[in-house]
């Protein structure tokens, strides 16, 4: 609560949709530098992000289970959802 106003975190937003452009640019640079053989293909990446967007552990572009930016975890082809019962 700030100045008597309840502020809500965007639970379903990914980093590029939030106002923190510096963090987005940092993650974008990281993703661009990731070796192609380490990246999930675009369809799989988008599928993972869609699942994360619907997850109750997503909070302001971060996974509350592991603390990562979901855009980074979803991009790594060998990564998996950190939930006890993984969603992807």
PyMOL Python script that loads the backbone (N, CA, C, O; Angstrom):
from pymol import cmd

cmd.read_pdbstr("""\
ATOM      1  N   UNK A   1       0.853  -1.162   0.000  1.00  0.00           N
ATOM      2  CA  UNK A   1       0.000   0.000   0.000  1.00  0.00           C
ATOM      3  C   UNK A   1       0.902   1.228   0.000  1.00  0.00           C
ATOM      4  O   UNK A   1       1.812   1.335   0.821  1.00  0.00           O
ATOM      5  N   UNK A   2       0.651   2.144  -0.912  1.00  0.00           N
ATOM      6  CA  UNK A   2       1.457   3.342  -1.047  1.00  0.00           C
ATOM      7  C   UNK A   2       0.546   4.561  -1.009  1.00  0.00           C
ATOM      8  O   UNK A   2      -0.366   4.680  -1.827  1.00  0.00           O
ATOM      9  N   UNK A   3       0.787   5.470  -0.063  1.00  0.00           N
ATOM     10  CA  UNK A   3      -0.034   6.669   0.091  1.00  0.00           C
ATOM     11  C   UNK A   3      -1.518   6.338   0.181  1.00  0.00           C
ATOM     12  O   UNK A   3      -2.354   7.054  -0.371  1.00  0.00           O
ATOM     13  N   UNK A   4      -1.846   5.245   0.884  1.00  0.00           N
ATOM     14  CA  UNK A   4      -3.232   4.855   1.047  1.00  0.00           C
ATOM     15  C   UNK A   4      -3.843   4.182  -0.171  1.00  0.00           C
ATOM     16  O   UNK A   4      -5.033   3.869  -0.162  1.00  0.00           O
ATOM     17  N   UNK A   5      -3.061   3.952  -1.217  1.00  0.00           N
ATOM     18  CA  UNK A   5      -3.565   3.326  -2.432  1.00  0.00           C
ATOM     19  C   UNK A   5      -2.939   1.947  -2.561  1.00  0.00           C
ATOM     20  O   UNK A   5      -1.720   1.798  -2.472  1.00  0.00           O
ATOM     21  N   UNK A   6      -3.770   0.949  -2.768  1.00  0.00           N
ATOM     22  CA  UNK A   6      -3.256  -0.408  -2.968  1.00  0.00           C
ATOM     23  C   UNK A   6      -2.717  -0.533  -4.387  1.00  0.00           C
ATOM     24  O   UNK A   6      -3.436  -0.302  -5.359  1.00  0.00           O
ATOM     25  N   UNK A   7      -1.430  -0.906  -4.493  1.00  0.00           N
ATOM     26  CA  UNK A   7      -0.817  -1.122  -5.794  1.00  0.00           C
ATOM     27  C   UNK A   7      -0.826  -2.608  -6.080  1.00  0.00           C
ATOM     28  O   UNK A   7      -0.439  -3.411  -5.232  1.00  0.00           O
ATOM     29  N   UNK A   8      -1.258  -2.971  -7.253  1.00  0.00           N
ATOM     30  CA  UNK A   8      -1.280  -4.371  -7.649  1.00  0.00           C
ATOM     31  C   UNK A   8      -0.165  -4.637  -8.631  1.00  0.00           C
ATOM     32  O   UNK A   8       0.048  -3.867  -9.567  1.00  0.00           O
ATOM     33  N   UNK A   9       0.549  -5.731  -8.417  1.00  0.00           N
ATOM     34  CA  UNK A   9       1.561  -6.165  -9.369  1.00  0.00           C
ATOM     35  C   UNK A   9       0.835  -6.822 -10.527  1.00  0.00           C
ATOM     36  O   UNK A   9      -0.190  -7.477 -10.339  1.00  0.00           O
ATOM     37  N   UNK A  10       1.362  -6.646 -11.702  1.00  0.00           N
ATOM     38  CA  UNK A  10       0.787  -7.292 -12.865  1.00  0.00           C
ATOM     39  C   UNK A  10       1.187  -8.751 -12.833  1.00  0.00           C
ATOM     40  O   UNK A  10       2.347  -9.081 -13.082  1.00  0.00           O
ATOM     41  N   UNK A  11       0.261  -9.618 -12.537  1.00  0.00           N
ATOM     42  CA  UNK A  11       0.557 -11.041 -12.387  1.00  0.00           C
ATOM     43  C   UNK A  11       0.772 -11.720 -13.728  1.00  0.00           C
ATOM     44  O   UNK A  11       1.494 -12.714 -13.797  1.00  0.00           O
ATOM     45  N   UNK A  12       0.184 -11.227 -14.764  1.00  0.00           N
ATOM     46  CA  UNK A  12       0.215 -11.930 -16.041  1.00  0.00           C
ATOM     47  C   UNK A  12       1.097 -11.250 -17.073  1.00  0.00           C
ATOM     48  O   UNK A  12       1.049 -11.615 -18.248  1.00  0.00           O
ATOM     49  N   UNK A  13       1.883 -10.293 -16.681  1.00  0.00           N
ATOM     50  CA  UNK A  13       2.728  -9.570 -17.621  1.00  0.00           C
ATOM     51  C   UNK A  13       4.100 -10.212 -17.745  1.00  0.00           C
ATOM     52  O   UNK A  13       4.664 -10.719 -16.776  1.00  0.00           O
ATOM     53  N   UNK A  14       4.613 -10.176 -18.953  1.00  0.00           N
ATOM     54  CA  UNK A  14       5.994 -10.563 -19.199  1.00  0.00           C
ATOM     55  C   UNK A  14       6.840  -9.310 -19.158  1.00  0.00           C
ATOM     56  O   UNK A  14       6.304  -8.202 -19.152  1.00  0.00           O
ATOM     57  N   UNK A  15       8.127  -9.461 -19.129  1.00  0.00           N
ATOM     58  CA  UNK A  15       9.024  -8.334 -18.922  1.00  0.00           C
ATOM     59  C   UNK A  15       8.854  -7.243 -19.974  1.00  0.00           C
ATOM     60  O   UNK A  15       8.866  -6.059 -19.639  1.00  0.00           O
ATOM     61  N   UNK A  16       8.696  -7.626 -21.238  1.00  0.00           N
ATOM     62  CA  UNK A  16       8.586  -6.603 -22.284  1.00  0.00           C
ATOM     63  C   UNK A  16       7.318  -5.779 -22.159  1.00  0.00           C
ATOM     64  O   UNK A  16       7.219  -4.714 -22.768  1.00  0.00           O
ATOM     65  N   UNK A  17       6.340  -6.246 -21.380  1.00  0.00           N
ATOM     66  CA  UNK A  17       5.090  -5.527 -21.195  1.00  0.00           C
ATOM     67  C   UNK A  17       5.112  -4.591 -19.987  1.00  0.00           C
ATOM     68  O   UNK A  17       4.196  -3.787 -19.809  1.00  0.00           O
ATOM     69  N   UNK A  18       6.132  -4.690 -19.173  1.00  0.00           N
ATOM     70  CA  UNK A  18       6.229  -3.865 -17.971  1.00  0.00           C
ATOM     71  C   UNK A  18       6.965  -2.566 -18.264  1.00  0.00           C
ATOM     72  O   UNK A  18       7.568  -2.414 -19.326  1.00  0.00           O
ATOM     73  N   UNK A  19       6.916  -1.656 -17.346  1.00  0.00           N
ATOM     74  CA  UNK A  19       7.529  -0.343 -17.526  1.00  0.00           C
ATOM     75  C   UNK A  19       9.045  -0.352 -17.344  1.00  0.00           C
ATOM     76  O   UNK A  19       9.705   0.626 -17.694  1.00  0.00           O
ATOM     77  N   UNK A  20       9.609  -1.425 -16.809  1.00  0.00           N
ATOM     78  CA  UNK A  20      11.043  -1.485 -16.532  1.00  0.00           C
ATOM     79  C   UNK A  20      11.823  -1.791 -17.805  1.00  0.00           C
ATOM     80  O   UNK A  20      12.213  -2.934 -18.043  1.00  0.00           O
ATOM     81  N   UNK A  21      12.047  -0.773 -18.614  1.00  0.00           N
ATOM     82  CA  UNK A  21      12.708  -0.948 -19.913  1.00  0.00           C
ATOM     83  C   UNK A  21      14.170  -1.348 -19.763  1.00  0.00           C
ATOM     84  O   UNK A  21      14.698  -2.066 -20.613  1.00  0.00           O
ATOM     85  N   UNK A  22      14.828  -0.906 -18.714  1.00  0.00           N
ATOM     86  CA  UNK A  22      16.238  -1.265 -18.510  1.00  0.00           C
ATOM     87  C   UNK A  22      16.367  -2.768 -18.281  1.00  0.00           C
ATOM     88  O   UNK A  22      17.255  -3.405 -18.847  1.00  0.00           O
ATOM     89  N   UNK A  23      15.500  -3.335 -17.465  1.00  0.00           N
ATOM     90  CA  UNK A  23      15.533  -4.777 -17.228  1.00  0.00           C
ATOM     91  C   UNK A  23      15.212  -5.526 -18.508  1.00  0.00           C
ATOM     92  O   UNK A  23      15.851  -6.535 -18.807  1.00  0.00           O
ATOM     93  N   UNK A  24      14.237  -5.054 -19.265  1.00  0.00           N
ATOM     94  CA  UNK A  24      13.888  -5.701 -20.526  1.00  0.00           C
ATOM     95  C   UNK A  24      15.069  -5.693 -21.490  1.00  0.00           C
ATOM     96  O   UNK A  24      15.361  -6.706 -22.124  1.00  0.00           O
ATOM     97  N   UNK A  25      15.746  -4.559 -21.601  1.00  0.00           N
ATOM     98  CA  UNK A  25      16.894  -4.469 -22.519  1.00  0.00           C
ATOM     99  C   UNK A  25      18.012  -5.412 -22.082  1.00  0.00           C
ATOM    100  O   UNK A  25      18.689  -6.002 -22.924  1.00  0.00           O
ATOM    101  N   UNK A  26      18.208  -5.554 -20.790  1.00  0.00           N
ATOM    102  CA  UNK A  26      19.230  -6.460 -20.275  1.00  0.00           C
ATOM    103  C   UNK A  26      18.892  -7.910 -20.634  1.00  0.00           C
ATOM    104  O   UNK A  26      19.756  -8.655 -21.095  1.00  0.00           O
ATOM    105  N   UNK A  27      17.653  -8.301 -20.425  1.00  0.00           N
ATOM    106  CA  UNK A  27      17.227  -9.659 -20.757  1.00  0.00           C
ATOM    107  C   UNK A  27      17.273  -9.871 -22.264  1.00  0.00           C
ATOM    108  O   UNK A  27      17.697 -10.929 -22.727  1.00  0.00           O
ATOM    109  N   UNK A  28      16.848  -8.888 -23.023  1.00  0.00           N
ATOM    110  CA  UNK A  28      16.886  -8.983 -24.486  1.00  0.00           C
ATOM    111  C   UNK A  28      18.321  -9.197 -24.968  1.00  0.00           C
ATOM    112  O   UNK A  28      18.559 -10.026 -25.847  1.00  0.00           O
ATOM    113  N   UNK A  29      19.268  -8.465 -24.408  1.00  0.00           N
ATOM    114  CA  UNK A  29      20.681  -8.629 -24.770  1.00  0.00           C
ATOM    115  C   UNK A  29      21.173 -10.026 -24.417  1.00  0.00           C
ATOM    116  O   UNK A  29      21.907 -10.639 -25.191  1.00  0.00           O
ATOM    117  N   UNK A  30      20.778 -10.527 -23.266  1.00  0.00           N
ATOM    118  CA  UNK A  30      21.155 -11.876 -22.843  1.00  0.00           C
ATOM    119  C   UNK A  30      20.620 -12.903 -23.837  1.00  0.00           C
ATOM    120  O   UNK A  30      21.345 -13.809 -24.249  1.00  0.00           O
ATOM    121  N   UNK A  31      19.356 -12.761 -24.219  1.00  0.00           N
ATOM    122  CA  UNK A  31      18.740 -13.704 -25.156  1.00  0.00           C
ATOM    123  C   UNK A  31      19.400 -13.648 -26.532  1.00  0.00           C
ATOM    124  O   UNK A  31      19.583 -14.678 -27.181  1.00  0.00           O
ATOM    125  N   UNK A  32      19.753 -12.453 -26.968  1.00  0.00           N
ATOM    126  CA  UNK A  32      20.422 -12.307 -28.266  1.00  0.00           C
ATOM    127  C   UNK A  32      21.811 -12.945 -28.252  1.00  0.00           C
ATOM    128  O   UNK A  32      22.276 -13.430 -29.283  1.00  0.00           O
ATOM    129  N   UNK A  33      22.472 -12.950 -27.104  1.00  0.00           N
ATOM    130  CA  UNK A  33      23.816 -13.523 -26.985  1.00  0.00           C
ATOM    131  C   UNK A  33      23.788 -15.040 -26.746  1.00  0.00           C
ATOM    132  O   UNK A  33      24.820 -15.702 -26.847  1.00  0.00           O
ATOM    133  N   UNK A  34      22.624 -15.581 -26.434  1.00  0.00           N
ATOM    134  CA  UNK A  34      22.507 -17.017 -26.173  1.00  0.00           C
ATOM    135  C   UNK A  34      22.814 -17.787 -27.462  1.00  0.00           C
ATOM    136  O   UNK A  34      22.260 -17.468 -28.514  1.00  0.00           O
ATOM    137  N   UNK A  35      23.685 -18.789 -27.392  1.00  0.00           N
ATOM    138  CA  UNK A  35      24.012 -19.574 -28.588  1.00  0.00           C
ATOM    139  C   UNK A  35      22.754 -20.223 -29.184  1.00  0.00           C
ATOM    140  O   UNK A  35      21.891 -20.701 -28.447  1.00  0.00           O
ATOM    141  N   UNK A  36      22.657 -20.238 -30.495  1.00  0.00           N
ATOM    142  CA  UNK A  36      21.476 -20.763 -31.182  1.00  0.00           C
ATOM    143  C   UNK A  36      21.183 -22.208 -30.776  1.00  0.00           C
ATOM    144  O   UNK A  36      20.020 -22.587 -30.635  1.00  0.00           O
ATOM    145  N   UNK A  37      22.217 -23.007 -30.588  1.00  0.00           N
ATOM    146  CA  UNK A  37      21.999 -24.408 -30.228  1.00  0.00           C
ATOM    147  C   UNK A  37      21.444 -24.573 -28.815  1.00  0.00           C
ATOM    148  O   UNK A  37      20.967 -25.651 -28.461  1.00  0.00           O
ATOM    149  N   UNK A  38      21.500 -23.534 -28.022  1.00  0.00           N
ATOM    150  CA  UNK A  38      20.968 -23.579 -26.654  1.00  0.00           C
ATOM    151  C   UNK A  38      19.512 -23.116 -26.606  1.00  0.00           C
ATOM    152  O   UNK A  38      18.819 -23.367 -25.619  1.00  0.00           O
ATOM    153  N   UNK A  39      19.044 -22.450 -27.650  1.00  0.00           N
ATOM    154  CA  UNK A  39      17.704 -21.861 -27.649  1.00  0.00           C
ATOM    155  C   UNK A  39      16.630 -22.838 -28.098  1.00  0.00           C
ATOM    156  O   UNK A  39      16.832 -23.648 -29.002  1.00  0.00           O
ATOM    157  N   UNK A  40      15.482 -22.737 -27.440  1.00  0.00           N
ATOM    158  CA  UNK A  40      14.285 -23.445 -27.902  1.00  0.00           C
ATOM    159  C   UNK A  40      13.829 -22.773 -29.196  1.00  0.00           C
ATOM    160  O   UNK A  40      14.060 -21.580 -29.395  1.00  0.00           O
ATOM    161  N   UNK A  41      13.185 -23.537 -30.071  1.00  0.00           N
ATOM    162  CA  UNK A  41      12.689 -22.902 -31.291  1.00  0.00           C
ATOM    163  C   UNK A  41      11.564 -21.926 -30.931  1.00  0.00           C
ATOM    164  O   UNK A  41      10.996 -22.003 -29.842  1.00  0.00           O
ATOM    165  N   UNK A  42      11.253 -21.028 -31.829  1.00  0.00           N
ATOM    166  CA  UNK A  42      10.313 -19.933 -31.547  1.00  0.00           C
ATOM    167  C   UNK A  42       8.938 -20.444 -31.123  1.00  0.00           C
ATOM    168  O   UNK A  42       8.333 -19.887 -30.207  1.00  0.00           O
ATOM    169  N   UNK A  43       8.437 -21.489 -31.770  1.00  0.00           N
ATOM    170  CA  UNK A  43       7.118 -22.027 -31.415  1.00  0.00           C
ATOM    171  C   UNK A  43       7.117 -22.560 -29.975  1.00  0.00           C
ATOM    172  O   UNK A  43       6.172 -22.320 -29.223  1.00  0.00           O
ATOM    173  N   UNK A  44       8.181 -23.286 -29.597  1.00  0.00           N
ATOM    174  CA  UNK A  44       8.276 -23.814 -28.239  1.00  0.00           C
ATOM    175  C   UNK A  44       8.437 -22.683 -27.226  1.00  0.00           C
ATOM    176  O   UNK A  44       7.848 -22.721 -26.147  1.00  0.00           O
ATOM    177  N   UNK A  45       9.228 -21.691 -27.575  1.00  0.00           N
ATOM    178  CA  UNK A  45       9.420 -20.526 -26.704  1.00  0.00           C
ATOM    179  C   UNK A  45       8.081 -19.847 -26.430  1.00  0.00           C
ATOM    180  O   UNK A  45       7.759 -19.558 -25.278  1.00  0.00           O
ATOM    181  N   UNK A  46       7.304 -19.592 -27.472  1.00  0.00           N
ATOM    182  CA  UNK A  46       6.008 -18.932 -27.307  1.00  0.00           C
ATOM    183  C   UNK A  46       5.028 -19.815 -26.531  1.00  0.00           C
ATOM    184  O   UNK A  46       4.247 -19.310 -25.724  1.00  0.00           O
ATOM    185  N   UNK A  47       5.064 -21.131 -26.768  1.00  0.00           N
ATOM    186  CA  UNK A  47       4.198 -22.054 -26.029  1.00  0.00           C
ATOM    187  C   UNK A  47       4.507 -21.988 -24.540  1.00  0.00           C
ATOM    188  O   UNK A  47       3.599 -21.937 -23.710  1.00  0.00           O
ATOM    189  N   UNK A  48       5.791 -21.990 -24.210  1.00  0.00           N
ATOM    190  CA  UNK A  48       6.201 -21.903 -22.801  1.00  0.00           C
ATOM    191  C   UNK A  48       5.764 -20.588 -22.176  1.00  0.00           C
ATOM    192  O   UNK A  48       5.259 -20.574 -21.054  1.00  0.00           O
ATOM    193  N   UNK A  49       5.953 -19.484 -22.888  1.00  0.00           N
ATOM    194  CA  UNK A  49       5.546 -18.181 -22.352  1.00  0.00           C
ATOM    195  C   UNK A  49       4.040 -18.123 -22.138  1.00  0.00           C
ATOM    196  O   UNK A  49       3.575 -17.547 -21.154  1.00  0.00           O
ATOM    197  N   UNK A  50       3.276 -18.711 -23.046  1.00  0.00           N
ATOM    198  CA  UNK A  50       1.818 -18.736 -22.881  1.00  0.00           C
ATOM    199  C   UNK A  50       1.435 -19.506 -21.623  1.00  0.00           C
ATOM    200  O   UNK A  50       0.530 -19.097 -20.895  1.00  0.00           O
ATOM    201  N   UNK A  51       2.117 -20.615 -21.365  1.00  0.00           N
ATOM    202  CA  UNK A  51       1.850 -21.387 -20.151  1.00  0.00           C
ATOM    203  C   UNK A  51       2.231 -20.567 -18.922  1.00  0.00           C
ATOM    204  O   UNK A  51       1.471 -20.510 -17.955  1.00  0.00           O
ATOM    205  N   UNK A  52       3.394 -19.939 -18.951  1.00  0.00           N
ATOM    206  CA  UNK A  52       3.836 -19.120 -17.818  1.00  0.00           C
ATOM    207  C   UNK A  52       2.862 -17.970 -17.557  1.00  0.00           C
ATOM    208  O   UNK A  52       2.580 -17.639 -16.405  1.00  0.00           O
ATOM    209  N   UNK A  53       2.361 -17.377 -18.608  1.00  0.00           N
ATOM    210  CA  UNK A  53       1.426 -16.257 -18.469  1.00  0.00           C
ATOM    211  C   UNK A  53       0.175 -16.671 -17.696  1.00  0.00           C
ATOM    212  O   UNK A  53      -0.410 -15.850 -16.991  1.00  0.00           O
ATOM    213  N   UNK A  54      -0.237 -17.913 -17.817  1.00  0.00           N
ATOM    214  CA  UNK A  54      -1.411 -18.399 -17.110  1.00  0.00           C
ATOM    215  C   UNK A  54      -1.117 -18.975 -15.735  1.00  0.00           C
ATOM    216  O   UNK A  54      -2.040 -19.374 -15.026  1.00  0.00           O
ATOM    217  N   UNK A  55       0.130 -19.024 -15.352  1.00  0.00           N
ATOM    218  CA  UNK A  55       0.537 -19.639 -14.082  1.00  0.00           C
ATOM    219  C   UNK A  55       0.359 -18.676 -12.914  1.00  0.00           C
ATOM    220  O   UNK A  55       0.621 -17.480 -13.039  1.00  0.00           O
ATOM    221  N   UNK A  56      -0.087 -19.204 -11.785  1.00  0.00           N
ATOM    222  CA  UNK A  56      -0.265 -18.367 -10.597  1.00  0.00           C
ATOM    223  C   UNK A  56       1.063 -17.994  -9.940  1.00  0.00           C
ATOM    224  O   UNK A  56       1.083 -17.192  -9.006  1.00  0.00           O
ATOM    225  N   UNK A  57       2.164 -18.561 -10.413  1.00  0.00           N
ATOM    226  CA  UNK A  57       3.486 -18.214  -9.873  1.00  0.00           C
ATOM    227  C   UNK A  57       4.148 -17.064 -10.625  1.00  0.00           C
ATOM    228  O   UNK A  57       5.219 -16.606 -10.225  1.00  0.00           O
ATOM    229  N   UNK A  58       3.531 -16.592 -11.705  1.00  0.00           N
ATOM    230  CA  UNK A  58       4.082 -15.459 -12.456  1.00  0.00           C
ATOM    231  C   UNK A  58       3.737 -14.166 -11.735  1.00  0.00           C
ATOM    232  O   UNK A  58       2.574 -13.910 -11.422  1.00  0.00           O
ATOM    233  N   UNK A  59       4.747 -13.359 -11.474  1.00  0.00           N
ATOM    234  CA  UNK A  59       4.536 -12.063 -10.842  1.00  0.00           C
ATOM    235  C   UNK A  59       5.539 -11.076 -11.414  1.00  0.00           C
ATOM    236  O   UNK A  59       6.744 -11.218 -11.204  1.00  0.00           O
ATOM    237  N   UNK A  60       5.056 -10.093 -12.125  1.00  0.00           N
ATOM    238  CA  UNK A  60       5.908  -9.055 -12.716  1.00  0.00           C
ATOM    239  C   UNK A  60       7.048  -9.660 -13.530  1.00  0.00           C
ATOM    240  O   UNK A  60       8.211  -9.296 -13.361  1.00  0.00           O
ATOM    241  N   UNK A  61       6.697 -10.579 -14.406  1.00  0.00           N
ATOM    242  CA  UNK A  61       7.629 -11.216 -15.342  1.00  0.00           C
ATOM    243  C   UNK A  61       8.584 -12.212 -14.691  1.00  0.00           C
ATOM    244  O   UNK A  61       9.447 -12.766 -15.371  1.00  0.00           O
ATOM    245  N   UNK A  62       8.446 -12.448 -13.399  1.00  0.00           N
ATOM    246  CA  UNK A  62       9.340 -13.372 -12.705  1.00  0.00           C
ATOM    247  C   UNK A  62       8.562 -14.562 -12.166  1.00  0.00           C
ATOM    248  O   UNK A  62       7.401 -14.450 -11.772  1.00  0.00           O
ATOM    249  N   UNK A  63       9.237 -15.703 -12.161  1.00  0.00           N
ATOM    250  CA  UNK A  63       8.667 -16.908 -11.587  1.00  0.00           C
ATOM    251  C   UNK A  63       8.906 -16.885 -10.075  1.00  0.00           C
ATOM    252  O   UNK A  63      10.044 -16.776  -9.620  1.00  0.00           O
ATOM    253  N   UNK A  64       7.838 -16.987  -9.317  1.00  0.00           N
ATOM    254  CA  UNK A  64       7.984 -16.977  -7.861  1.00  0.00           C
ATOM    255  C   UNK A  64       8.515 -18.297  -7.327  1.00  0.00           C
ATOM    256  O   UNK A  64       8.877 -18.372  -6.153  1.00  0.00           O
ATOM    257  N   UNK A  65       8.576 -19.329  -8.139  1.00  0.00           N
ATOM    258  CA  UNK A  65       9.127 -20.615  -7.702  1.00  0.00           C
ATOM    259  C   UNK A  65      10.649 -20.597  -7.704  1.00  0.00           C
ATOM    260  O   UNK A  65      11.275 -21.197  -6.831  1.00  0.00           O
ATOM    261  N   UNK A  66      11.256 -19.909  -8.683  1.00  0.00           N
ATOM    262  CA  UNK A  66      12.721 -19.937  -8.778  1.00  0.00           C
ATOM    263  C   UNK A  66      13.357 -18.551  -8.840  1.00  0.00           C
ATOM    264  O   UNK A  66      14.567 -18.425  -8.650  1.00  0.00           O
ATOM    265  N   UNK A  67      12.573 -17.517  -9.100  1.00  0.00           N
ATOM    266  CA  UNK A  67      13.106 -16.163  -9.136  1.00  0.00           C
ATOM    267  C   UNK A  67      13.638 -15.725 -10.488  1.00  0.00           C
ATOM    268  O   UNK A  67      14.193 -14.632 -10.605  1.00  0.00           O
ATOM    269  N   UNK A  68      13.482 -16.552 -11.508  1.00  0.00           N
ATOM    270  CA  UNK A  68      14.016 -16.191 -12.820  1.00  0.00           C
ATOM    271  C   UNK A  68      13.040 -15.312 -13.596  1.00  0.00           C
ATOM    272  O   UNK A  68      11.848 -15.257 -13.292  1.00  0.00           O
ATOM    273  N   UNK A  69      13.573 -14.632 -14.598  1.00  0.00           N
ATOM    274  CA  UNK A  69      12.712 -14.006 -15.590  1.00  0.00           C
ATOM    275  C   UNK A  69      12.246 -15.127 -16.498  1.00  0.00           C
ATOM    276  O   UNK A  69      13.067 -15.872 -17.034  1.00  0.00           O
ATOM    277  N   UNK A  70      10.938 -15.258 -16.680  1.00  0.00           N
ATOM    278  CA  UNK A  70      10.426 -16.391 -17.448  1.00  0.00           C
ATOM    279  C   UNK A  70      10.881 -16.351 -18.907  1.00  0.00           C
ATOM    280  O   UNK A  70      11.005 -17.403 -19.535  1.00  0.00           O
ATOM    281  N   UNK A  71      11.131 -15.174 -19.454  1.00  0.00           N
ATOM    282  CA  UNK A  71      11.614 -15.103 -20.837  1.00  0.00           C
ATOM    283  C   UNK A  71      12.964 -15.813 -21.001  1.00  0.00           C
ATOM    284  O   UNK A  71      13.227 -16.402 -22.049  1.00  0.00           O
ATOM    285  N   UNK A  72      13.803 -15.762 -19.992  1.00  0.00           N
ATOM    286  CA  UNK A  72      15.107 -16.427 -20.071  1.00  0.00           C
ATOM    287  C   UNK A  72      14.950 -17.932 -19.917  1.00  0.00           C
ATOM    288  O   UNK A  72      15.503 -18.696 -20.708  1.00  0.00           O
ATOM    289  N   UNK A  73      14.210 -18.362 -18.917  1.00  0.00           N
ATOM    290  CA  UNK A  73      14.034 -19.812 -18.705  1.00  0.00           C
ATOM    291  C   UNK A  73      13.343 -20.432 -19.915  1.00  0.00           C
ATOM    292  O   UNK A  73      13.745 -21.506 -20.360  1.00  0.00           O
ATOM    293  N   UNK A  74      12.327 -19.790 -20.452  1.00  0.00           N
ATOM    294  CA  UNK A  74      11.581 -20.343 -21.588  1.00  0.00           C
ATOM    295  C   UNK A  74      12.444 -20.443 -22.844  1.00  0.00           C
ATOM    296  O   UNK A  74      12.196 -21.297 -23.695  1.00  0.00           O
ATOM    297  N   UNK A  75      13.438 -19.594 -22.968  1.00  0.00           N
ATOM    298  CA  UNK A  75      14.289 -19.585 -24.162  1.00  0.00           C
ATOM    299  C   UNK A  75      15.298 -20.727 -24.173  1.00  0.00           C
ATOM    300  O   UNK A  75      15.738 -21.143 -25.245  1.00  0.00           O
ATOM    301  N   UNK A  76      15.669 -21.234 -23.027  1.00  0.00           N
ATOM    302  CA  UNK A  76      16.674 -22.297 -22.934  1.00  0.00           C
ATOM    303  C   UNK A  76      16.013 -23.643 -23.246  1.00  0.00           C
ATOM    304  O   UNK A  76      15.135 -24.089 -22.509  1.00  0.00           O
ATOM    305  N   UNK A  77      16.430 -24.282 -24.326  1.00  0.00           N
ATOM    306  CA  UNK A  77      15.761 -25.511 -24.764  1.00  0.00           C
ATOM    307  C   UNK A  77      15.848 -26.634 -23.738  1.00  0.00           C
ATOM    308  O   UNK A  77      14.992 -27.519 -23.730  1.00  0.00           O
ATOM    309  N   UNK A  78      16.848 -26.621 -22.883  1.00  0.00           N
ATOM    310  CA  UNK A  78      17.005 -27.677 -21.883  1.00  0.00           C
ATOM    311  C   UNK A  78      16.369 -27.339 -20.537  1.00  0.00           C
ATOM    312  O   UNK A  78      16.387 -28.159 -19.619  1.00  0.00           O
ATOM    313  N   UNK A  79      15.811 -26.145 -20.416  1.00  0.00           N
ATOM    314  CA  UNK A  79      15.193 -25.725 -19.156  1.00  0.00           C
ATOM    315  C   UNK A  79      13.813 -26.371 -19.015  1.00  0.00           C
ATOM    316  O   UNK A  79      13.243 -26.883 -19.979  1.00  0.00           O
ATOM    317  N   UNK A  80      13.308 -26.332 -17.815  1.00  0.00           N
ATOM    318  CA  UNK A  80      11.969 -26.844 -17.543  1.00  0.00           C
ATOM    319  C   UNK A  80      11.309 -25.961 -16.497  1.00  0.00           C
ATOM    320  O   UNK A  80      11.969 -25.178 -15.815  1.00  0.00           O
ATOM    321  N   UNK A  81      10.030 -26.099 -16.388  1.00  0.00           N
ATOM    322  CA  UNK A  81       9.262 -25.360 -15.385  1.00  0.00           C
ATOM    323  C   UNK A  81       9.727 -25.807 -13.996  1.00  0.00           C
ATOM    324  O   UNK A  81       9.869 -27.006 -13.754  1.00  0.00           O
ATOM    325  N   UNK A  82       9.968 -24.854 -13.075  1.00  0.00           N
ATOM    326  CA  UNK A  82      10.491 -25.222 -11.751  1.00  0.00           C
ATOM    327  C   UNK A  82       9.438 -25.687 -10.744  1.00  0.00           C
ATOM    328  O   UNK A  82       9.777 -25.983  -9.598  1.00  0.00           O
ATOM    329  N   UNK A  83       8.188 -25.755 -11.144  1.00  0.00           N
ATOM    330  CA  UNK A  83       7.158 -26.206 -10.216  1.00  0.00           C
ATOM    331  C   UNK A  83       7.378 -27.668  -9.848  1.00  0.00           C
ATOM    332  O   UNK A  83       8.024 -28.408 -10.590  1.00  0.00           O
ATOM    333  N   UNK A  84       6.845 -28.083  -8.711  1.00  0.00           N
ATOM    334  CA  UNK A  84       6.942 -29.482  -8.282  1.00  0.00           C
ATOM    335  C   UNK A  84       6.372 -30.411  -9.354  1.00  0.00           C
ATOM    336  O   UNK A  84       6.949 -31.454  -9.664  1.00  0.00           O
ATOM    337  N   UNK A  85       5.246 -30.017  -9.904  1.00  0.00           N
ATOM    338  CA  UNK A  85       4.678 -30.703 -11.067  1.00  0.00           C
ATOM    339  C   UNK A  85       4.833 -29.715 -12.221  1.00  0.00           C
ATOM    340  O   UNK A  85       4.021 -28.801 -12.361  1.00  0.00           O
ATOM    341  N   UNK A  86       5.866 -29.888 -13.049  1.00  0.00           N
ATOM    342  CA  UNK A  86       6.162 -28.915 -14.105  1.00  0.00           C
ATOM    343  C   UNK A  86       5.013 -28.746 -15.100  1.00  0.00           C
ATOM    344  O   UNK A  86       4.323 -29.702 -15.455  1.00  0.00           O
ATOM    345  N   UNK A  87       4.832 -27.505 -15.533  1.00  0.00           N
ATOM    346  CA  UNK A  87       3.804 -27.207 -16.537  1.00  0.00           C
ATOM    347  C   UNK A  87       4.351 -27.362 -17.954  1.00  0.00           C
ATOM    348  O   UNK A  87       3.583 -27.525 -18.902  1.00  0.00           O
ATOM    349  N   UNK A  88       5.673 -27.311 -18.101  1.00  0.00           N
ATOM    350  CA  UNK A  88       6.299 -27.564 -19.394  1.00  0.00           C
ATOM    351  C   UNK A  88       7.681 -28.135 -19.189  1.00  0.00           C
ATOM    352  O   UNK A  88       8.382 -28.420 -20.160  1.00  0.00           O
TER     353      UNK A  88
END
""", "prot")
cmd.dss("prot")
cmd.show_as("cartoon", "prot")
cmd.util.cbc("prot")
cmd.orient("prot")
